[in-house]
Amino acid sequence: GDSVTQMEGPVTLSEEAFLTINCTYTATGYPSLFWYVQYPGEGLQLLLKATKADDKGSNKGFEATYRKETTSFHLEKGSVQVSDSAVYFCALMTGGSYIPTFGRGTSLIVHP
Amino acid sequence: DSGVTQTPKHLITATGQRVTLRCSPRSGDLSVYWYQQSLDQGLQFLIQYYNGEERAKGNILERFSAQQFPDLHSELNLSSLELGDSALYFCASSVDQVGAGRDTQYFGPGTRLTVL
């Protein structure tokens, strides 16, 4: 079946540091890829997405590129802020199975 | 605000009891998903409905059931509750008008269930 593997957290950074959260996947067919973010006490919300190979999703300074050759969708941000502290989930959806697949989430803690 | 509403926000009950969680999707969204989130298991997909019909099942226990009504709201029924069922339960919805199953999901704020 489909699966998503994310780096384990927590990831602890100082404000203005560079962020990378790794995400790799296995899927049958050609999935759509997503990053969701969950702030404390809230539900998940979409951060960015990409629907085909080489697409780059971007939002609020975060970016991720759909790499079919390495089956990866790593999340990056050039300069993190304290307000970025949250749990980040990588996810995929393929049209055939209709079963959404989420990674276990990576907690990001940003210190001032 | 995602536009997805869930009630109740908190629920405290005893083992062996039955509860119903309710979800109203965003206006126009045809798909509803249910998830369970706990510290040890992470985010677990339970079940999906599309336009009133069950479309996909994940790690849903037999004690749990769900349905989607003609007005597209959905209910998740949890019965014979156990301590281990204590978790956050999220509902999400997506437009999915062509039925491809690839659309962005919009999550509700969740229902926190505590089983004592």
Interface residues (C-beta under 8 A of the other chain):
Chain A: P31 S32 F34 Y36 E42 G43 L44 Q45 L46 K49 T51 F89 M93 T94 G95 G96 S97 Y98 I99 P100 T101 F102 R104 G105
Chain B: S2 V4 Y33 G42 L43 F45 Q48 Y50 R55 A56 G58 F90 A92 A100 G101 R102 D103 T104 Q105 Y106 F107 G108 P109 G110
